[in-house]
Amino acid sequence: MYQFSYAEIMEDGVANAKDRERQALDRSIELLAAARDDGHYTRTTVEALFYTRRVWIRFIEDLKQPDNELATELRADLISIAIWILKECEKIRKRESTNFQGIIDVTTIIRDGLK
């Protein structure tokens, strides 16, 4: 019988969490790109904004937790980015902006940093 060390189990947990985060960001990027390509405020736009908001709100909730192991400054930077994305989503929802590409670009950078 093979016994896993605590460190191995924790490492797997972190790797799985990063993979899930990458998948969530990938899906957000896909939805935002589809909404951008539609060119009009459609159901696709609503779905992209709703999903993207849920992802970033969840990230903020996680980053605010005292047991989050990221450095305090990095957590603050990521929360600031998340707030910017949420504001941009709100502008698009209100039809004050069509800055899908800006959100896509920032989300892509964050996703690529999860390697």
N, C-alpha and C positions, 0 to 999 in steps of 0.2 A: 504494500500500500504506500503510495506516495503522499508525503505530508508537505503541505504548502507552508512556507514561513509567513508570518504576519506581513513582512515587507513585500513579499511577492503578491499577496492578496491585495494589499493597498495599492501597489503599482498597477495591477490589473484594473482596480477600481478607478484610478485616475485615468488610465488609458481609455477605459470604456466611457467615462464621463466626457473626456475630450472628443471622442468619436461621436457621441450623441450631440454635443454642442456643435461640432462641424456639420453634422447632418441637419440640425435645425437651421443653421445659418445657410447651408446650401439650399434648403427648401425656401427660405425667405428670399434669397437671391433669385431663384427660379420664378417665384410668384411675382416679385417686383419687376423682373425683366419682362414677363408676360404682360403685366399691367402697363409698363412703359411702351411696349410694342403695340398694344391696343390703340393707344393714342387718344382715347376718350375715357371718361369716368364711367367704368362699367362694373359689373359684378366681379370681374377679375381684379379690379382695383380695390374693391371693398375687401375681398378675400386676402389680397397681398398685404394691405394695411393692417387688417385684423391679426393676421398671423405674425407679421413683423412686430407689431406692438406687444403681443403676448410673449414672444421670444425675448425681447429686450426688457420688458417688465420683469420677467422671470430672472434674467441675468442680474438686474439691479437688486432684486430680492436676495439672490445668492451672494452677490458682492457685499451686501450690507451685513451679512452674518458674521458674528465675531469669530467663528471657527473657520472662516475662509482663510486659506493659507497663502493667498497672494499677498505681495507686499502692499502696504497701506497706500502708497503713492500710486501704484499700478491700479489698485481697486478704484481709487478716486478718479483716475484718468478714464478708466472704462465706464464708470458711472456717468461721467461728463459726456462721453461719446454716446452712451445710451440715451441720455436726456436730449442730446442734439437730434438723434434719430427719431425719438418720439415726437419732438417738435416738428421735424420735417414731415413726418407721417400726418400730423394734425393739419399742417398747412395744405398738404395734398388732399386730405379729407374735406377741408373747407374750400377746396378748389382755388387756393391762393398760390399754389405752386404745382409744378410737375417734375420736381427734382428727384425722380426715381433713381437716376444715374448716380447722383451724389450718395444716396443711401446704399445703393448697390456697391459702389466703390469702397466706401468705408467698411461695410459689412464684409466685403471680400478681403480687405486687409486684416480685419480681426480674425476671420476664419483661417486665413493663411498663417497667422501667428499661433494657431493652436496645434501646430505640428509637434 
